[in-house]
Amino acid sequence: MKDNQPITQDLVFVGGGHSHAIALKQFGMNPVPGVRVTLITDVSHTPYSGMLPGYVAGLYSFDDCHIDLQRLSQFANAVMVLDRAVGLDLQHNRVLLANHPPIAFDWLSLDIGSTPATLTVPGAADDTVPVKPISQFLHNWDRIVAEVAAHPDQPIRMAVVGGGAGGVELSLAIQSRLQQIYEAANLPSNLTLHLFHRGDRLIPERGKWAGQKLHQILEQRGAEVHLSESVAEIKRGEVRRWGDGEVSAKKVCCESGLTVECDWVFWVTQASAANWLASSGLATNQRGFVLVNNCLQSVSHPRVFAAGDVATMTHHPRPKAGVFAVRQGKPLVKNLRRALAHQPLHSFVPQKNF
C-alpha cells in the first residue's frame, strides 16, 4: 500500500495462527489498495503445531518451527499490536484489548486457536500446564529441559492427561528428549512418566491396532499408562527442592481412587474456546467455537471471519488440528479480498482427512 493511498477500509487480524500467517503473506505479495491491515497478537513468534512434538523431542530448533510475526507483518505492510484480545464490541465494530485502546475494524478475522478444556476439573486450571496456547507450554518445557540438563541426577515425575493422538505424541516426545539428556550424562533415566486416559484404549480416533501398538511402545519406554481413568481433581502437594529452585508436587486424583503424585502435569484434553467469543455476541457452538459458513464467515456477523481451531464450519466440522487451519489460509484470503471489494464470497469445502 502506497503512503499516499487514502485508507478506506480497516482489515484487522486477531491471532497469529496458521491461517493468518498464510493470509498475511498473501496480502504482502498482493496488497489491496486503500486497505489498512492490522495484526493483533499476544506473541511475537507463532509456533507451527504440527512441529511441536519434534521440538519437544529436540529434533527442531526454536527458529525451525516458529514464524516471526513482526517480520511477516512488515512484509505485509501491516501494523502489529502486541497485546491480548479480551472481547469484541460488535455494535461499534471494535476489538477490545487488555493493554491498549480498542481497535476499530471494517472487516475482522479471528485465528486465536484453542485451549484444552480444564475448568471442569478442580485444580487443573491452576496446577497443570495446558499444551495450548503452545507458546506458554513451550516456555515451561524449555525451563524443564534446562533444569534436567543441569541436574540430570535428580528424579523428575511427569504426567500427561489425555490419551488421544496429541497426548500420546507428547508422551513419546518427552521421553525421547529427556532420554537424550540422561544418555549424554551417562546416567540411567530419572524420569517417571504417567499417561492418563479416560477411555479403554489410546488414540480412540484411530484404529484399534494403532492404539495397542503405541501402548506397547510407551510401556517399553518405561511409561505407566493408566486407561479407563478419569482425572477428577488436581491437588497441590508438598514443595520440594528441584534443580536450582523448588517445585510444588501435584496429586493427580482419579475417579477410581487412584492418586499419583507428579512434579509436572501436562493437559492435552478436548479443546475449548476463549470465553469472550460467545459473550461478545458471536454465534458459537456448545463448546464456544465461532460458527462459520462455507465461506469462513460468521453466521451471525457477516463482517467477522474465523479460521483454524477457533472456528467450526456449520456444514463441514473438522477436528481441531493445524493441518485444517493451513488449508483454510488461501480460501480465507480469497474471501477477505472479495469482502473488501464488496463481491460475493466463494464457498470452501475442506478435505476430510489429515
KOLNU-469445 format. One record per residue (C-alpha): z, x, y; chain; residue in three letters. Coordinates in nm, 3 decimals, always signed. Each point is the difference from the previous one (the first is absolute). Layout:
N
@zz=Z&xx=X&yy=Y&unit=A&code=ALA
...
***
This chain:
354
@zz=+0.000&xx=+0.000&yy=+0.000&unit=A&code=MET
@zz=-0.101&xx=+0.145&yy=+0.333&unit=A&code=LYS
@zz=+0.264&xx=+0.042&yy=+0.268&unit=A&code=ASP
@zz=-0.192&xx=-0.222&yy=+0.244&unit=A&code=ASN
@zz=-0.050&xx=-0.278&yy=-0.253&unit=A&code=GLN
@zz=+0.203&xx=-0.307&yy=+0.112&unit=A&code=PRO
@zz=+0.253&xx=-0.121&yy=-0.254&unit=A&code=ILE
@zz=-0.075&xx=-0.354&yy=-0.110&unit=A&code=THR
@zz=+0.198&xx=-0.026&yy=-0.325&unit=A&code=GLN
@zz=+0.307&xx=+0.160&yy=-0.158&unit=A&code=ASP
@zz=-0.008&xx=+0.070&yy=-0.372&unit=A&code=LEU
@zz=+0.342&xx=+0.095&yy=-0.135&unit=A&code=VAL
@zz=+0.068&xx=+0.147&yy=-0.344&unit=A&code=PHE
@zz=+0.358&xx=-0.024&yy=-0.127&unit=A&code=VAL
@zz=+0.066&xx=+0.246&yy=-0.281&unit=A&code=GLY
@zz=-0.179&xx=+0.313&yy=-0.117&unit=A&code=GLY
@zz=-0.077&xx=-0.118&yy=-0.351&unit=A&code=GLY
@zz=-0.306&xx=+0.073&yy=-0.209&unit=A&code=HIS
@zz=-0.216&xx=-0.281&yy=+0.144&unit=A&code=SER
@zz=+0.081&xx=+0.098&yy=+0.357&unit=A&code=HIS
@zz=-0.069&xx=+0.368&yy=-0.064&unit=A&code=ALA
@zz=-0.351&xx=-0.096&yy=-0.109&unit=A&code=ILE
@zz=-0.038&xx=-0.243&yy=+0.290&unit=A&code=ALA
@zz=+0.100&xx=+0.259&yy=+0.261&unit=A&code=LEU
@zz=-0.244&xx=+0.251&yy=-0.144&unit=A&code=LYS
@zz=-0.279&xx=-0.259&yy=+0.012&unit=A&code=GLN
@zz=+0.080&xx=-0.096&yy=+0.361&unit=A&code=PHE
@zz=+0.001&xx=+0.369&yy=+0.092&unit=A&code=GLY
@zz=-0.343&xx=+0.048&yy=-0.156&unit=A&code=MET
@zz=-0.141&xx=-0.312&yy=+0.165&unit=A&code=ASN
@zz=+0.209&xx=-0.118&yy=+0.298&unit=A&code=PRO
@zz=-0.027&xx=-0.351&yy=+0.141&unit=A&code=VAL
@zz=-0.066&xx=+0.005&yy=+0.377&unit=A&code=PRO
@zz=+0.261&xx=-0.178&yy=+0.208&unit=A&code=GLY
@zz=+0.266&xx=+0.005&yy=-0.272&unit=A&code=VAL
@zz=+0.332&xx=+0.182&yy=+0.038&unit=A&code=ARG
@zz=+0.147&xx=+0.100&yy=-0.336&unit=A&code=VAL
@zz=+0.374&xx=+0.050&yy=-0.052&unit=A&code=THR
@zz=+0.181&xx=+0.114&yy=-0.313&unit=A&code=LEU
@zz=+0.369&xx=-0.084&yy=-0.038&unit=A&code=ILE
@zz=+0.167&xx=+0.202&yy=-0.275&unit=A&code=THR
@zz=+0.351&xx=+0.117&yy=-0.077&unit=A&code=ASP
@zz=-0.124&xx=+0.320&yy=-0.168&unit=A&code=VAL
@zz=-0.241&xx=+0.265&yy=+0.124&unit=A&code=SER
@zz=-0.122&xx=+0.090&yy=-0.350&unit=A&code=HIS
@zz=-0.080&xx=-0.268&yy=-0.255&unit=A&code=THR
@zz=+0.003&xx=+0.081&yy=-0.372&unit=A&code=PRO
@zz=-0.255&xx=-0.124&yy=-0.250&unit=A&code=TYR
@zz=+0.201&xx=-0.194&yy=-0.259&unit=A&code=SER
@zz=-0.235&xx=+0.089&yy=-0.286&unit=A&code=GLY
@zz=+0.094&xx=+0.367&yy=+0.042&unit=A&code=MET
@zz=+0.375&xx=-0.066&yy=+0.020&unit=A&code=LEU
@zz=+0.078&xx=+0.078&yy=-0.367&unit=A&code=PRO
@zz=-0.201&xx=+0.323&yy=+0.026&unit=A&code=GLY
@zz=+0.193&xx=+0.104&yy=+0.311&unit=A&code=TYR
@zz=+0.333&xx=-0.077&yy=-0.167&unit=A&code=VAL
@zz=-0.111&xx=+0.204&yy=-0.303&unit=A&code=ALA
@zz=-0.091&xx=+0.294&yy=+0.226&unit=A&code=GLY
@zz=-0.377&xx=-0.022&yy=-0.052&unit=A&code=LEU
@zz=-0.084&xx=-0.067&yy=+0.367&unit=A&code=TYR
@zz=+0.128&xx=+0.139&yy=+0.327&unit=A&code=SER
@zz=+0.103&xx=-0.220&yy=+0.293&unit=A&code=PHE
@zz=-0.333&xx=+0.057&yy=+0.176&unit=A&code=ASP
@zz=-0.195&xx=-0.076&yy=-0.319&unit=A&code=ASP
@zz=+0.119&xx=-0.359&yy=-0.017&unit=A&code=CYS
@zz=+0.071&xx=-0.094&yy=+0.362&unit=A&code=HIS
@zz=-0.227&xx=-0.119&yy=+0.281&unit=A&code=ILE
@zz=+0.077&xx=+0.129&yy=+0.349&unit=A&code=ASP
@zz=-0.002&xx=-0.325&yy=+0.198&unit=A&code=LEU
@zz=+0.016&xx=+0.180&yy=+0.336&unit=A&code=GLN
@zz=-0.322&xx=+0.187&yy=-0.070&unit=A&code=ARG
@zz=-0.160&xx=-0.311&yy=-0.144&unit=A&code=LEU
@zz=+0.095&xx=-0.201&yy=+0.309&unit=A&code=SER
@zz=-0.148&xx=+0.266&yy=+0.226&unit=A&code=GLN
@zz=-0.322&xx=-0.011&yy=-0.202&unit=A&code=PHE
@zz=-0.008&xx=-0.380&yy=+0.039&unit=A&code=ALA
@zz=+0.080&xx=+0.030&yy=+0.373&unit=A&code=ASN
@zz=+0.301&xx=-0.218&yy=-0.071&unit=A&code=ALA
@zz=+0.341&xx=+0.001&yy=+0.166&unit=A&code=VAL
@zz=+0.269&xx=+0.074&yy=-0.259&unit=A&code=MET
@zz=+0.345&xx=-0.150&yy=+0.061&unit=A&code=VAL
@zz=+0.265&xx=+0.157&yy=-0.222&unit=A&code=LEU
@zz=+0.238&xx=-0.290&yy=-0.051&unit=A&code=ASP
@zz=+0.099&xx=-0.272&yy=-0.245&unit=A&code=ARG
@zz=-0.130&xx=-0.354&yy=+0.036&unit=A&code=ALA
@zz=+0.283&xx=-0.253&yy=-0.026&unit=A&code=VAL
@zz=-0.172&xx=-0.328&yy=+0.077&unit=A&code=GLY
@zz=-0.294&xx=-0.191&yy=+0.143&unit=A&code=LEU
@zz=-0.021&xx=-0.232&yy=+0.298&unit=A&code=ASP
@zz=-0.298&xx=-0.199&yy=-0.118&unit=A&code=LEU
@zz=+0.017&xx=-0.246&yy=+0.289&unit=A&code=GLN
@zz=-0.082&xx=+0.282&yy=+0.243&unit=A&code=HIS
@zz=-0.177&xx=+0.234&yy=-0.249&unit=A&code=ASN
@zz=+0.246&xx=+0.288&yy=+0.022&unit=A&code=ARG
@zz=+0.148&xx=+0.246&yy=-0.249&unit=A&code=VAL
@zz=+0.374&xx=+0.053&yy=+0.041&unit=A&code=LEU
@zz=+0.124&xx=+0.357&yy=-0.049&unit=A&code=LEU
@zz=+0.338&xx=+0.157&yy=-0.069&unit=A&code=ALA
@zz=-0.010&xx=+0.255&yy=+0.284&unit=A&code=ASN
@zz=-0.297&xx=-0.090&yy=+0.224&unit=A&code=HIS
@zz=-0.102&xx=-0.299&yy=+0.210&unit=A&code=PRO
@zz=-0.215&xx=-0.262&yy=-0.177&unit=A&code=PRO
@zz=-0.367&xx=+0.086&yy=-0.047&unit=A&code=ILE
@zz=-0.257&xx=-0.271&yy=+0.066&unit=A&code=ALA
@zz=-0.301&xx=-0.056&yy=-0.224&unit=A&code=PHE
@zz=-0.316&xx=-0.203&yy=-0.015&unit=A&code=ASP
@zz=-0.045&xx=+0.082&yy=-0.367&unit=A&code=TRP
@zz=+0.271&xx=+0.129&yy=-0.233&unit=A&code=LEU
@zz=-0.017&xx=+0.164&yy=-0.341&unit=A&code=SER
@zz=+0.305&xx=+0.052&yy=-0.224&unit=A&code=LEU
@zz=+0.025&xx=+0.267&yy=-0.269&unit=A&code=ASP
@zz=+0.369&xx=+0.085&yy=-0.023&unit=A&code=ILE
@zz=+0.034&xx=+0.011&yy=-0.379&unit=A&code=GLY
@zz=+0.294&xx=-0.138&yy=-0.192&unit=A&code=SER
@zz=+0.350&xx=+0.090&yy=-0.115&unit=A&code=THR
@zz=+0.167&xx=-0.057&yy=-0.339&unit=A&code=PRO
@zz=+0.202&xx=-0.321&yy=-0.013&unit=A&code=ALA
@zz=+0.364&xx=+0.117&yy=+0.004&unit=A&code=THR
@zz=+0.188&xx=-0.253&yy=+0.207&unit=A&code=LEU
@zz=+0.077&xx=-0.228&yy=-0.294&unit=A&code=THR
@zz=+0.195&xx=+0.276&yy=-0.180&unit=A&code=VAL
@zz=+0.337&xx=+0.081&yy=+0.164&unit=A&code=PRO
@zz=+0.024&xx=+0.361&yy=+0.111&unit=A&code=GLY
@zz=-0.367&xx=+0.081&yy=-0.059&unit=A&code=ALA
@zz=-0.102&xx=-0.007&yy=+0.366&unit=A&code=ALA
@zz=+0.271&xx=+0.251&yy=+0.098&unit=A&code=ASP
@zz=+0.031&xx=+0.228&yy=-0.302&unit=A&code=ASP
@zz=-0.347&xx=+0.038&yy=-0.147&unit=A&code=THR
@zz=-0.318&xx=+0.173&yy=+0.114&unit=A&code=VAL
@zz=-0.297&xx=-0.241&yy=+0.009&unit=A&code=PRO
@zz=-0.333&xx=+0.158&yy=-0.091&unit=A&code=VAL
@zz=-0.157&xx=-0.186&yy=+0.292&unit=A&code=LYS
@zz=-0.028&xx=+0.072&yy=+0.286&unit=A&code=PRO
@zz=-0.135&xx=+0.316&yy=-0.160&unit=A&code=ILE
@zz=+0.082&xx=+0.224&yy=+0.297&unit=A&code=SER
@zz=+0.372&xx=-0.076&yy=-0.030&unit=A&code=GLN
@zz=-0.003&xx=+0.055&yy=-0.375&unit=A&code=PHE
@zz=-0.174&xx=+0.337&yy=+0.039&unit=A&code=LEU
@zz=+0.258&xx=+0.112&yy=+0.256&unit=A&code=HIS
@zz=+0.274&xx=-0.058&yy=-0.260&unit=A&code=ASN
@zz=-0.203&xx=+0.152&yy=-0.282&unit=A&code=TRP
@zz=-0.074&xx=+0.319&yy=+0.195&unit=A&code=ASP
@zz=+0.372&xx=+0.036&yy=+0.067&unit=A&code=ARG
@zz=+0.080&xx=-0.041&yy=-0.371&unit=A&code=ILE
@zz=-0.262&xx=+0.257&yy=-0.105&unit=A&code=VAL
@zz=+0.133&xx=+0.251&yy=+0.254&unit=A&code=ALA
@zz=+0.358&xx=-0.047&yy=-0.119&unit=A&code=GLU
@zz=-0.091&xx=+0.029&yy=-0.369&unit=A&code=VAL
@zz=-0.207&xx=+0.312&yy=+0.071&unit=A&code=ALA
@zz=+0.295&xx=+0.157&yy=+0.185&unit=A&code=ALA
@zz=+0.257&xx=-0.102&yy=-0.265&unit=A&code=HIS
@zz=-0.183&xx=-0.048&yy=-0.333&unit=A&code=PRO
@zz=+0.324&xx=+0.060&yy=-0.191&unit=A&code=ASP
@zz=+0.156&xx=-0.322&yy=+0.130&unit=A&code=GLN
@zz=-0.045&xx=-0.323&yy=-0.201&unit=A&code=PRO
@zz=-0.183&xx=-0.287&yy=+0.167&unit=A&code=ILE
@zz=-0.011&xx=-0.362&yy=-0.116&unit=A&code=ARG
@zz=-0.286&xx=-0.227&yy=+0.100&unit=A&code=MET
@zz=-0.103&xx=-0.357&yy=-0.070&unit=A&code=ALA
@zz=-0.325&xx=-0.188&yy=+0.050&unit=A&code=VAL
@zz=+0.023&xx=-0.379&yy=+0.015&unit=A&code=VAL
@zz=-0.325&xx=-0.167&yy=-0.101&unit=A&code=GLY
@zz=-0.205&xx=+0.065&yy=-0.312&unit=A&code=GLY
@zz=-0.341&xx=-0.098&yy=+0.128&unit=A&code=GLY
@zz=-0.277&xx=+0.254&yy=+0.051&unit=A&code=ALA
@zz=+0.158&xx=+0.127&yy=+0.323&unit=A&code=GLY
@zz=+0.344&xx=+0.055&yy=-0.152&unit=A&code=GLY
@zz=-0.138&xx=+0.170&yy=-0.310&unit=A&code=VAL
@zz=-0.226&xx=+0.227&yy=+0.207&unit=A&code=GLU
@zz=+0.288&xx=+0.095&yy=+0.226&unit=A&code=LEU
@zz=+0.231&xx=+0.075&yy=-0.295&unit=A&code=SER
@zz=-0.256&xx=+0.230&yy=-0.158&unit=A&code=LEU
@zz=-0.070&xx=+0.174&yy=+0.331&unit=A&code=ALA
@zz=+0.371&xx=+0.056&yy=+0.072&unit=A&code=ILE
@zz=+0.056&xx=+0.153&yy=-0.342&unit=A&code=GLN
@zz=-0.307&xx=+0.221&yy=+0.030&unit=A&code=SER
@zz=+0.086&xx=+0.137&yy=+0.345&unit=A&code=ARG
@zz=+0.363&xx=+0.078&yy=-0.072&unit=A&code=LEU
@zz=-0.088&xx=+0.152&yy=-0.336&unit=A&code=GLN
@zz=-0.223&xx=+0.246&yy=+0.185&unit=A&code=GLN
@zz=+0.298&xx=+0.105&yy=+0.210&unit=A&code=ILE
@zz=+0.226&xx=+0.046&yy=-0.300&unit=A&code=TYR
@zz=-0.260&xx=+0.205&yy=-0.188&unit=A&code=GLU
@zz=-0.058&xx=+0.222&yy=+0.305&unit=A&code=ALA
@zz=+0.376&xx=+0.064&yy=+0.010&unit=A&code=ALA
@zz=+0.009&xx=+0.066&yy=-0.377&unit=A&code=ASN
@zz=+0.249&xx=-0.283&yy=-0.044&unit=A&code=LEU
@zz=+0.009&xx=-0.304&yy=-0.227&unit=A&code=PRO
@zz=-0.054&xx=-0.335&yy=+0.164&unit=A&code=SER
@zz=+0.297&xx=-0.129&yy=+0.199&unit=A&code=ASN
@zz=-0.165&xx=-0.338&yy=+0.062&unit=A&code=LEU
@zz=+0.126&xx=-0.324&yy=-0.149&unit=A&code=THR
@zz=-0.262&xx=-0.270&yy=+0.063&unit=A&code=LEU
@zz=+0.041&xx=-0.374&yy=-0.064&unit=A&code=HIS
@zz=-0.271&xx=-0.265&yy=+0.021&unit=A&code=LEU
@zz=+0.109&xx=-0.364&yy=+0.023&unit=A&code=PHE
@zz=-0.239&xx=-0.286&yy=-0.074&unit=A&code=HIS
@zz=+0.079&xx=-0.369&yy=-0.030&unit=A&code=ARG
@zz=-0.285&xx=-0.061&yy=-0.247&unit=A&code=GLY
@zz=-0.013&xx=+0.084&yy=-0.367&unit=A&code=ASP
@zz=-0.278&xx=+0.258&yy=+0.041&unit=A&code=ARG
@zz=-0.124&xx=+0.237&yy=+0.268&unit=A&code=LEU
@zz=-0.302&xx=-0.071&yy=+0.223&unit=A&code=ILE
@zz=-0.033&xx=-0.365&yy=-0.109&unit=A&code=PRO
@zz=-0.309&xx=-0.028&yy=+0.218&unit=A&code=GLU
@zz=-0.181&xx=+0.222&yy=-0.250&unit=A&code=ARG
@zz=-0.055&xx=-0.010&yy=-0.375&unit=A&code=GLY
@zz=+0.291&xx=+0.021&yy=-0.243&unit=A&code=LYS
@zz=-0.119&xx=+0.333&yy=-0.144&unit=A&code=TRP
@zz=+0.005&xx=+0.168&yy=+0.343&unit=A&code=ALA
@zz=+0.357&xx=-0.112&yy=+0.062&unit=A&code=GLY
@zz=+0.115&xx=+0.126&yy=-0.339&unit=A&code=GLN
@zz=-0.173&xx=+0.336&yy=+0.045&unit=A&code=LYS
@zz=+0.149&xx=+0.057&yy=+0.344&unit=A&code=LEU
@zz=+0.343&xx=-0.100&yy=-0.131&unit=A&code=HIS
@zz=-0.037&xx=+0.265&yy=-0.269&unit=A&code=GLN
@zz=-0.109&xx=+0.266&yy=+0.249&unit=A&code=ILE
@zz=+0.292&xx=-0.074&yy=+0.232&unit=A&code=LEU
@zz=+0.251&xx=+0.031&yy=-0.281&unit=A&code=GLU
@zz=-0.163&xx=+0.321&yy=-0.120&unit=A&code=GLN
@zz=+0.058&xx=+0.138&yy=+0.350&unit=A&code=ARG
@zz=+0.366&xx=-0.092&yy=-0.016&unit=A&code=GLY
@zz=-0.003&xx=-0.319&yy=+0.207&unit=A&code=ALA
@zz=+0.224&xx=-0.290&yy=-0.101&unit=A&code=GLU
@zz=-0.200&xx=-0.324&yy=+0.007&unit=A&code=VAL
@zz=+0.201&xx=-0.321&yy=+0.035&unit=A&code=HIS
@zz=-0.212&xx=-0.305&yy=-0.088&unit=A&code=LEU
@zz=+0.101&xx=-0.364&yy=+0.047&unit=A&code=SER
@zz=+0.252&xx=+0.113&yy=+0.259&unit=A&code=GLU
@zz=+0.010&xx=-0.187&yy=+0.331&unit=A&code=SER
@zz=+0.178&xx=+0.189&yy=+0.276&unit=A&code=VAL
@zz=+0.253&xx=-0.236&yy=+0.154&unit=A&code=ALA
@zz=+0.178&xx=+0.227&yy=+0.248&unit=A&code=GLU
@zz=+0.014&xx=+0.353&yy=+0.139&unit=A&code=ILE
@zz=+0.355&xx=+0.119&yy=+0.065&unit=A&code=LYS
@zz=+0.097&xx=+0.311&yy=+0.191&unit=A&code=ARG
@zz=+0.199&xx=+0.250&yy=-0.203&unit=A&code=GLY
@zz=+0.184&xx=+0.322&yy=+0.074&unit=A&code=GLU
@zz=-0.132&xx=+0.266&yy=+0.235&unit=A&code=VAL
@zz=-0.062&xx=+0.335&yy=-0.165&unit=A&code=ARG
@zz=-0.114&xx=+0.340&yy=+0.111&unit=A&code=ARG
@zz=-0.371&xx=+0.054&yy=-0.054&unit=A&code=TRP
@zz=-0.197&xx=+0.299&yy=+0.125&unit=A&code=GLY
@zz=+0.101&xx=+0.087&yy=+0.354&unit=A&code=ASP
@zz=+0.129&xx=-0.348&yy=+0.070&unit=A&code=GLY
@zz=+0.134&xx=-0.313&yy=-0.164&unit=A&code=GLU
@zz=-0.151&xx=-0.294&yy=-0.184&unit=A&code=VAL
@zz=+0.154&xx=-0.341&yy=-0.057&unit=A&code=SER
@zz=-0.033&xx=-0.122&yy=-0.358&unit=A&code=ALA
@zz=-0.160&xx=-0.338&yy=-0.062&unit=A&code=LYS
@zz=+0.091&xx=-0.224&yy=-0.289&unit=A&code=LYS
@zz=-0.295&xx=-0.194&yy=-0.137&unit=A&code=VAL
@zz=+0.156&xx=-0.319&yy=-0.138&unit=A&code=CYS
@zz=-0.211&xx=-0.218&yy=-0.230&unit=A&code=CYS
@zz=+0.046&xx=-0.366&yy=-0.095&unit=A&code=GLU
@zz=+0.068&xx=+0.105&yy=-0.360&unit=A&code=SER
@zz=+0.306&xx=+0.198&yy=+0.107&unit=A&code=GLY
@zz=-0.171&xx=+0.339&yy=-0.024&unit=A&code=LEU
@zz=+0.109&xx=+0.226&yy=+0.286&unit=A&code=THR
@zz=-0.156&xx=+0.341&yy=+0.067&unit=A&code=VAL
@zz=+0.114&xx=+0.240&yy=+0.273&unit=A&code=GLU
@zz=-0.272&xx=+0.194&yy=+0.183&unit=A&code=CYS
@zz=-0.039&xx=+0.213&yy=+0.310&unit=A&code=ASP
@zz=-0.330&xx=-0.149&yy=+0.108&unit=A&code=TRP
@zz=-0.152&xx=-0.341&yy=-0.074&unit=A&code=VAL
@zz=-0.369&xx=-0.063&yy=+0.072&unit=A&code=PHE
@zz=-0.108&xx=-0.363&yy=+0.035&unit=A&code=TRP
@zz=-0.350&xx=-0.078&yy=-0.127&unit=A&code=VAL
@zz=+0.003&xx=-0.376&yy=-0.049&unit=A&code=THR
@zz=-0.215&xx=-0.291&yy=+0.115&unit=A&code=GLN
@zz=-0.124&xx=+0.042&yy=+0.357&unit=A&code=ALA
@zz=+0.113&xx=-0.209&yy=+0.296&unit=A&code=SER
@zz=-0.117&xx=-0.035&yy=+0.359&unit=A&code=ALA
@zz=+0.164&xx=+0.063&yy=+0.337&unit=A&code=ALA
@zz=+0.207&xx=-0.303&yy=+0.105&unit=A&code=ASN
@zz=-0.146&xx=-0.012&yy=+0.351&unit=A&code=TRP
@zz=-0.345&xx=-0.100&yy=-0.126&unit=A&code=LEU
@zz=+0.108&xx=-0.346&yy=-0.112&unit=A&code=ALA
@zz=+0.249&xx=-0.046&yy=+0.285&unit=A&code=SER
@zz=-0.279&xx=+0.065&yy=+0.251&unit=A&code=SER
@zz=-0.179&xx=-0.313&yy=-0.117&unit=A&code=GLY
@zz=-0.274&xx=+0.155&yy=-0.212&unit=A&code=LEU
@zz=-0.084&xx=-0.187&yy=-0.318&unit=A&code=ALA
@zz=+0.144&xx=+0.192&yy=-0.293&unit=A&code=THR
@zz=+0.051&xx=-0.050&yy=-0.371&unit=A&code=ASN
@zz=+0.344&xx=-0.041&yy=-0.161&unit=A&code=GLN
@zz=+0.054&xx=+0.377&yy=-0.001&unit=A&code=ARG
@zz=-0.081&xx=+0.031&yy=+0.371&unit=A&code=GLY
@zz=-0.348&xx=+0.155&yy=-0.023&unit=A&code=PHE
@zz=-0.258&xx=-0.105&yy=+0.259&unit=A&code=VAL
@zz=-0.244&xx=-0.255&yy=-0.141&unit=A&code=LEU
@zz=-0.360&xx=+0.089&yy=+0.087&unit=A&code=VAL
@zz=-0.335&xx=-0.157&yy=-0.080&unit=A&code=ASN
@zz=-0.303&xx=+0.168&yy=-0.156&unit=A&code=ASN
@zz=-0.066&xx=+0.171&yy=+0.335&unit=A&code=CYS
@zz=+0.348&xx=+0.164&yy=+0.006&unit=A&code=LEU
@zz=+0.086&xx=-0.232&yy=+0.289&unit=A&code=GLN
@zz=+0.335&xx=-0.180&yy=+0.028&unit=A&code=SER
@zz=-0.032&xx=-0.360&yy=-0.121&unit=A&code=VAL
@zz=+0.227&xx=-0.115&yy=+0.284&unit=A&code=SER
@zz=-0.092&xx=+0.229&yy=+0.292&unit=A&code=HIS
@zz=-0.369&xx=+0.094&yy=+0.021&unit=A&code=PRO
@zz=+0.060&xx=+0.290&yy=+0.240&unit=A&code=ARG
@zz=+0.211&xx=+0.177&yy=-0.262&unit=A&code=VAL
@zz=-0.138&xx=+0.193&yy=-0.297&unit=A&code=PHE
@zz=+0.195&xx=+0.166&yy=-0.282&unit=A&code=ALA
@zz=-0.084&xx=+0.237&yy=-0.284&unit=A&code=ALA
@zz=+0.168&xx=+0.211&yy=-0.265&unit=A&code=GLY
@zz=+0.335&xx=-0.084&yy=-0.158&unit=A&code=ASP
@zz=+0.112&xx=-0.216&yy=+0.292&unit=A&code=VAL
@zz=-0.283&xx=-0.249&yy=-0.058&unit=A&code=ALA
@zz=-0.063&xx=-0.251&yy=-0.277&unit=A&code=THR
@zz=-0.349&xx=-0.147&yy=-0.030&unit=A&code=MET
@zz=+0.044&xx=-0.371&yy=-0.067&unit=A&code=THR
@zz=-0.303&xx=-0.022&yy=-0.232&unit=A&code=HIS
@zz=+0.008&xx=+0.352&yy=-0.144&unit=A&code=HIS
@zz=+0.362&xx=+0.123&yy=-0.039&unit=A&code=PRO
@zz=+0.029&xx=+0.354&yy=-0.132&unit=A&code=ARG
@zz=+0.286&xx=+0.237&yy=-0.094&unit=A&code=PRO
@zz=+0.165&xx=+0.198&yy=+0.279&unit=A&code=LYS
@zz=-0.179&xx=+0.330&yy=-0.065&unit=A&code=ALA
@zz=-0.161&xx=+0.251&yy=+0.235&unit=A&code=GLY
@zz=-0.339&xx=-0.017&yy=-0.169&unit=A&code=VAL
@zz=-0.049&xx=-0.356&yy=+0.124&unit=A&code=PHE
@zz=+0.100&xx=+0.100&yy=+0.355&unit=A&code=ALA
@zz=-0.260&xx=+0.276&yy=-0.004&unit=A&code=VAL
@zz=-0.272&xx=-0.243&yy=-0.107&unit=A&code=ARG
@zz=+0.098&xx=-0.240&yy=+0.279&unit=A&code=GLN
@zz=-0.058&xx=+0.260&yy=+0.272&unit=A&code=GLY
@zz=-0.374&xx=-0.048&yy=+0.051&unit=A&code=LYS
@zz=+0.003&xx=-0.383&yy=-0.022&unit=A&code=PRO
@zz=+0.284&xx=+0.000&yy=+0.251&unit=A&code=LEU
@zz=-0.199&xx=+0.215&yy=+0.243&unit=A&code=VAL
@zz=-0.309&xx=-0.219&yy=-0.033&unit=A&code=LYS
@zz=+0.194&xx=-0.316&yy=+0.073&unit=A&code=ASN
@zz=+0.193&xx=+0.153&yy=+0.290&unit=A&code=LEU
@zz=-0.333&xx=+0.106&yy=+0.152&unit=A&code=ARG
@zz=-0.138&xx=-0.351&yy=-0.047&unit=A&code=ARG
@zz=+0.316&xx=-0.153&yy=+0.147&unit=A&code=ALA
@zz=-0.026&xx=+0.225&yy=+0.305&unit=A&code=LEU
@zz=-0.361&xx=-0.111&yy=+0.041&unit=A&code=ALA
@zz=+0.098&xx=-0.366&yy=-0.057&unit=A&code=HIS
@zz=-0.226&xx=-0.020&yy=-0.305&unit=A&code=GLN
@zz=+0.063&xx=-0.182&yy=-0.329&unit=A&code=PRO
@zz=+0.207&xx=+0.199&yy=-0.248&unit=A&code=LEU
@zz=-0.116&xx=+0.109&yy=-0.346&unit=A&code=HIS
@zz=+0.187&xx=-0.083&yy=-0.321&unit=A&code=SER
@zz=+0.126&xx=+0.277&yy=-0.225&unit=A&code=PHE
@zz=+0.078&xx=-0.019&yy=-0.372&unit=A&code=VAL
@zz=+0.216&xx=+0.288&yy=-0.128&unit=A&code=PRO
@zz=-0.049&xx=+0.164&yy=-0.337&unit=A&code=GLN
@zz=+0.222&xx=-0.137&yy=-0.277&unit=A&code=LYS
@zz=+0.112&xx=+0.323&yy=-0.162&unit=A&code=ASN
@zz=+0.129&xx=+0.339&yy=+0.118&unit=A&code=PHE
***
